[in-house]
Amino acid sequence: MSCIYSCSSTTSFSAPFVSPRSSRFALYSSNSRPRIHCALGGTVAEPKITTAAEPLLLNAVRGEDVERPPVWLMRQAGRYMKSYQIICEKYPSFRERSENVDLVVEISLQPWKVFKPDGVILFSDILTPLSGMNIPFDIVKGKGPVIFNPLGTAADVEQVREFVPEDSVPYVGEALTILQKEVDNKAAVLGFVGAPFTLASYVVEGGSSKHFAKIKRLAFSQPKVLHALLQKFATSMAKYIQFQADSGAQAVQIFDSWATELSPVDFEEFSLPYLKQIVDTVKKTHPDLPLILYASGSGGLLERLALTGVDVVSLDWTVDMAEGRRRLGPNIAVQGNVDPGVLFGSKDFITNRINDTAIEPISPSQTNAIVRDSRFPVGSIQAIERGKTD
């Protein structure tokens, strides 16, 4: 689970958003409305019930007063839901499930219909654009992504086409449009893309990797080749974000899952410039679109993540919320996670851990709680259901 924090009178949004007001994330009943205190000093008025037409999550990101922290599931569909398992039995291919409009919509809405989170994230994969870039792939059950012809030379990179989402993944646009109508602003519809270095890691390694030897060999022995590939991904992912926003996505998260395999100096060369390029390009056409950046295990790179220009940085549970807030500075909202393994605990244990993570450090009105993972199917679903019914 995570929270978005900000303690500044200004924001980094290029759109004229309401300035964030510092506040203290608190769990309170409907008849208990405490004043809110900021761990960095100051107080604000009692939280107000938001009546704006836009979803709670977007209001929180923009720093408006909200009655509670919004909550959404990052891995929205997963092994923990019986309804999803039934679909998997009928449609065993992940690509079939994620490239069929009706299935994408149904799977995306399953957890929202049951738990009513404040965000509905598109059921898809960061590798979905690869086929449209002339990079054949599949996602195999029990193995994960498989790139049929891994890239490793300048000639390989020359064969990679820039992505045209309207032609290659029209089903993504159709699904987002339907989702926005179905959800009807009762939650925010979220899209997502992979970051250039993470996508490059998959296509060079041939799939998932433990040591990232191939991508690092390419980076350090043929950097021009890798930069050419990264540029194609940066241009393509900026187009993909714009396409998702035009189709109905109200916020987009960028996953740079493997960027933290880089040292800080290498991150500055092989990831940061391309992330910044994507953000700059998107903000020119969609200045109001919140962009979220997630990089797993990013504790060593937080200051550099702030340089990308994104609106929200998502932290994993290895980063202390207050420390992350201080290191990122006051102008970026923070989205942080509770270890999903906590869901194996009792209701009191889960509540206490959420309080420790979200309440104690600092939590302004820009607060976004997330159950991040679905790797613990039994504990997750029981704990989430318990929170829903209790």
C-alpha positions in Angstrom: 0.0 0.0 0.0 1.3 3.5 -0.6 0.6 7.2 -0.2 1.3 10.3 -2.3 2.7 13.1 -0.3 3.6 16.8 -0.9 4.3 19.6 1.5 4.7 22.6 -0.8 2.7 25.6 -1.7 3.6 25.0 -5.4 3.6 21.9 -7.6 5.6 20.8 -10.6 2.4 20.4 -12.7 2.5 22.5 -15.8 -1.2 22.8 -15.7 -2.9 25.3 -13.3 -3.6 22.7 -10.5 -4.6 23.7 -7.0 -1.5 24.0 -4.9 -1.1 21.1 -2.5 -1.9 21.7 1.2 0.2 19.9 3.8 -1.8 17.5 5.8 -1.6 14.4 8.0 -3.0 11.1 6.7 -5.4 9.8 9.3 -7.9 7.1 9.6 -11.1 8.5 11.1 -14.7 7.7 11.3 -17.5 9.7 9.7 -18.2 11.5 12.9 -14.5 12.2 13.7 -12.9 14.9 11.6 -9.5 15.9 13.1 -7.4 18.8 12.1 -4.5 17.8 9.9 -0.8 18.3 10.9 2.2 18.2 8.6 5.3 16.5 9.9 7.4 19.3 8.3 5.4 21.9 10.2 2.1 23.7 9.8 -1.6 22.7 9.9 -4.5 22.8 7.5 -8.2 22.8 7.9 -10.3 19.7 8.3 -10.4 17.6 5.1 -13.5 18.3 3.0 -15.6 15.9 1.1 -14.7 16.3 -2.6 -17.7 16.9 -4.8 -15.8 17.7 -8.0 -16.7 15.7 -11.1 -13.2 14.3 -11.3 -12.1 11.1 -9.5 -10.7 11.3 -6.0 -7.3 10.0 -7.1 -6.9 12.9 -9.5 -8.0 15.4 -6.9 -5.4 14.0 -4.5 -2.6 14.2 -7.0 -3.4 17.8 -7.7 -3.3 18.7 -4.0 -7.0 19.3 -3.5 -8.6 18.5 -0.1 -9.9 15.0 -0.2 -11.9 13.1 2.5 -9.5 10.1 2.5 -6.5 8.8 0.7 -7.4 7.2 -2.6 -6.6 3.5 -3.0 -5.9 1.4 -6.1 -4.4 -1.9 -7.0 -1.3 -1.7 -9.2 -1.6 -5.3 -10.4 -5.3 -4.9 -10.8 -6.0 -8.4 -12.2 -4.1 -11.3 -10.9 -4.0 -14.8 -9.6 -5.8 -13.8 -6.4 -9.3 -13.5 -8.0 -11.3 -16.6 -8.8 -13.1 -14.7 -11.6 -9.8 -14.0 -13.3 -8.7 -17.6 -12.9 -11.8 -18.8 -14.7 -11.0 -16.5 -17.6 -7.5 -17.8 -17.7 -8.8 -21.4 -17.9 -10.9 -20.4 -20.9 -8.3 -18.2 -22.5 -4.9 -19.6 -21.4 -2.8 -17.2 -23.6 -2.0 -14.0 -21.9 -1.8 -12.2 -25.2 -5.2 -13.4 -26.1 -6.6 -12.0 -22.9 -4.7 -8.7 -23.2 -5.4 -8.1 -26.9 -9.1 -8.7 -26.9 -11.2 -5.6 -26.2 -14.0 -7.4 -24.4 -11.6 -9.4 -22.2 -9.4 -6.4 -21.4 -12.5 -4.5 -20.2 -13.9 -7.4 -18.2 -10.6 -8.2 -16.5 -9.9 -4.5 -15.8 -13.2 -4.0 -14.1 -13.3 -7.3 -12.1 -11.5 -5.9 -8.9 -13.2 -2.5 -9.3 -16.7 -4.1 -9.2 -15.7 -6.1 -6.1 -13.6 -3.7 -4.1 -14.4 -0.3 -5.6 -10.8 1.1 -5.6 -10.2 4.6 -6.7 -8.2 3.6 -9.7 -8.9 1.2 -12.6 -5.7 0.3 -14.4 -5.8 -1.1 -17.9 -5.2 -4.9 -18.2 -2.2 -5.0 -20.5 1.5 -5.5 -20.4 4.5 -3.1 -20.9 5.6 -5.4 -23.8 2.4 -5.0 -25.7 3.8 -2.5 -28.2 6.7 -4.8 -29.2 4.9 -6.6 -32.0 4.1 -3.2 -33.6 7.8 -2.4 -33.4 8.8 -5.5 -35.3 10.0 -7.3 -32.2 8.1 -10.7 -32.0 7.4 -11.9 -28.5 5.2 -13.9 -26.3 4.4 -14.2 -22.6 4.6 -17.8 -21.6 2.9 -19.2 -18.5 5.4 -20.2 -15.9 8.3 -18.5 -17.8 7.3 -14.9 -18.5 8.3 -12.8 -21.5 10.1 -14.5 -24.4 11.7 -12.4 -27.1 12.0 -14.6 -30.1 14.9 -12.7 -31.7 16.9 -10.8 -29.1 18.6 -7.6 -30.2 22.3 -7.2 -30.0 23.7 -5.4 -33.0 23.3 -2.1 -34.9 21.6 -4.1 -37.7 19.1 -5.5 -35.3 18.2 -2.0 -34.0 17.8 -0.7 -37.5 15.0 -3.2 -38.0 13.0 -1.8 -35.0 10.1 0.3 -36.2 8.8 3.3 -34.3 5.5 2.5 -32.7 2.2 3.7 -34.2 -0.4 2.7 -31.5 -3.4 3.6 -33.6 -2.4 0.9 -36.2 -0.7 -1.7 -33.9 -2.8 -1.7 -30.7 -6.3 -0.2 -31.5 -7.8 -2.6 -28.9 -5.9 -0.6 -26.2 -7.6 2.6 -27.2 -11.0 0.9 -27.6 -10.7 -0.7 -24.1 -9.7 2.6 -22.5 -12.6 4.4 -24.1 -15.1 1.8 -22.8 -13.5 1.7 -19.4 -13.9 5.5 -18.9 -17.5 5.3 -19.8 -18.1 2.3 -17.6 -16.3 3.8 -14.6 -17.9 7.2 -15.2 -15.4 9.2 -13.0 -16.2 7.1 -10.0 -12.6 6.1 -10.2 -9.6 7.2 -12.3 -8.8 5.2 -15.4 -5.1 4.6 -15.5 -2.9 3.5 -18.4 0.7 2.5 -18.3 3.8 2.1 -20.5 7.3 0.6 -20.1 10.3 2.9 -19.8 13.0 2.8 -22.6 15.7 1.1 -20.5 13.4 -1.5 -19.1 12.0 -2.3 -22.6 15.5 -2.5 -24.0 16.5 -4.8 -21.2 13.8 -7.3 -22.2 14.5 -7.2 -25.9 18.3 -7.5 -25.5 18.3 -10.1 -22.7 15.6 -12.1 -24.5 13.2 -12.0 -21.6 13.6 -11.6 -17.8 17.1 -11.6 -16.4 18.8 -11.9 -13.0 22.2 -10.4 -13.9 21.4 -8.2 -16.9 24.8 -9.1 -18.4 23.7 -8.7 -22.0 22.2 -5.3 -21.7 25.2 -4.1 -19.7 27.6 -5.6 -22.3 25.8 -3.6 -25.0 25.8 -0.5 -22.9 29.5 -0.5 -22.1 30.9 -2.0 -25.3 28.5 -0.5 -27.9 26.8 2.5 -26.3 25.8 4.0 -29.6 23.8 0.9 -30.5 21.9 1.0 -27.2 21.3 4.7 -27.4 19.8 4.2 -30.8 17.4 1.6 -29.4 16.6 3.7 -26.4 15.7 6.6 -28.6 13.3 4.5 -30.6 11.6 3.4 -27.4 11.4 7.0 -26.0 9.8 8.3 -29.2 7.4 5.4 -29.3 6.4 5.4 -25.6 5.7 9.2 -25.7 3.3 8.5 -28.6 1.8 5.6 -26.7 1.1 7.7 -23.6 -0.5 10.4 -25.8 -2.7 7.7 -27.5 -3.8 6.3 -24.1 -4.7 9.8 -22.8 -6.6 10.6 -26.0 -8.5 7.2 -25.6 -9.6 7.7 -22.0 -6.6 7.3 -19.6 -6.8 9.9 -16.9 -3.3 9.2 -15.6 -0.4 7.1 -16.9 2.2 5.3 -14.9 5.7 4.7 -16.5 7.4 1.5 -15.3 11.2 1.6 -15.3 11.4 -1.7 -13.4 15.0 -2.5 -14.3 16.5 1.0 -14.2 17.6 0.3 -10.7 20.0 -2.3 -12.0 22.1 0.7 -13.2 24.6 2.6 -11.1 23.7 6.3 -10.6 26.1 7.4 -13.3 24.8 4.9 -15.8 21.2 5.8 -14.9 22.1 9.3 -15.9 23.2 8.1 -19.3 20.9 5.3 -20.2 17.6 6.0 -18.5 17.2 9.6 -17.2 17.5 11.4 -20.5 14.9 9.2 -22.2 12.5 9.4 -19.3 12.8 13.2 -19.3 12.3 13.3 -23.1 9.0 11.3 -22.7 7.7 13.6 -20.0 8.6 16.7 -21.9 7.0 15.4 -25.1 3.8 14.4 -23.4 3.5 17.6 -21.4 3.6 19.7 -24.5 0.4 18.0 -25.8 -1.2 16.9 -22.5 -0.1 19.3 -19.7 -2.9 18.2 -17.4 -2.1 14.5 -17.6 -0.6 13.2 -14.3 2.5 11.1 -15.0 3.6 8.6 -12.4 7.1 6.9 -12.4 7.7 3.6 -10.7 11.1 2.0 -10.4 11.4 -1.0 -8.1 14.2 -0.7 -5.5 14.8 3.0 -6.4 16.2 4.1 -3.0 19.6 4.9 -4.5 18.2 6.9 -7.3 15.4 9.1 -5.8 17.1 12.4 -6.4 17.6 11.5 -10.0 14.0 10.3 -10.4 12.9 13.8 -9.4 14.8 15.2 -12.4 12.5 13.4 -14.9 9.7 15.9 -14.5 7.0 13.4 -13.6 4.2 14.5 -11.3 4.4 11.5 -8.9 7.2 9.2 -7.9 6.1 5.7 -6.7 8.2 4.3 -3.9 8.5 0.6 -3.0 8.4 -0.6 0.6 12.2 -0.5 1.0 12.1 3.3 1.2 11.0 5.1 4.3 8.2 7.6 3.4 9.5 10.6 5.3 13.0 10.0 4.0 11.8 9.7 0.4 9.7 12.8 0.8 12.8 14.8 2.0 15.1 13.5 -0.7 12.6 14.1 -3.6 11.9 17.7 -2.6 8.6 19.4 -2.0 7.3 19.7 -5.6 6.8 16.1 -6.5 4.0 13.9 -5.1 5.0 10.6 -3.5 3.3 7.3 -3.9 4.6 4.7 -1.5 3.9 1.1 -0.8 3.4 -1.3 2.1 5.0 -4.7 1.6 2.3 -6.8 0.1 3.3 -9.6 2.4 1.7 -7.6 5.2 -1.6 -8.8 3.9 -0.9 -12.2 5.5 -1.2 -10.5 8.9 -4.3 -9.9 11.0 -6.5 -6.9 10.5 -4.9 -5.1 13.5 -1.4 -5.8 12.1 -2.3 -4.6 8.6 -3.8 -1.4 10.1 -0.8 -0.7 12.3 1.6 -1.2 9.5 -0.3 1.1 7.2 -0.3 3.7 10.0 3.4 3.3 10.5 4.0 3.7 6.8 1.6 6.4 5.9 0.6 8.3 9.1 3.8 8.7 11.0 6.2 10.1 8.3 4.1 12.8 6.7 1.1 12.8 4.5 -0.4 15.8 2.9 -3.7 15.9 1.0 -1.9 14.4 -2.0 -2.2 10.9 -0.7 -2.6 7.8 -2.8 -2.7 4.4 -1.1 -1.9 1.4 -3.2 -2.0 -2.4 -2.7 0.9 -3.0 -5.1 1.2 -6.7 -5.7 -0.8 -9.9 -6.1 2.0 -12.4 -5.5 0.3 -13.7 -2.3 -3.1 -14.9 -3.6 -4.7 -16.3 -0.5 -3.5 -13.7 2.0 -4.1 -10.8 -0.4 -7.7 -11.6 -1.2 -8.7 -12.5 2.3 -7.1 -9.4 3.7 -8.6 -7.1 1.1 -12.0 -8.7 1.6 -11.7 -8.3 5.3 -10.9 -4.6 4.9 -13.9 -4.3 2.6 -16.4 -5.9 4.9 -15.0 -4.8 8.3 
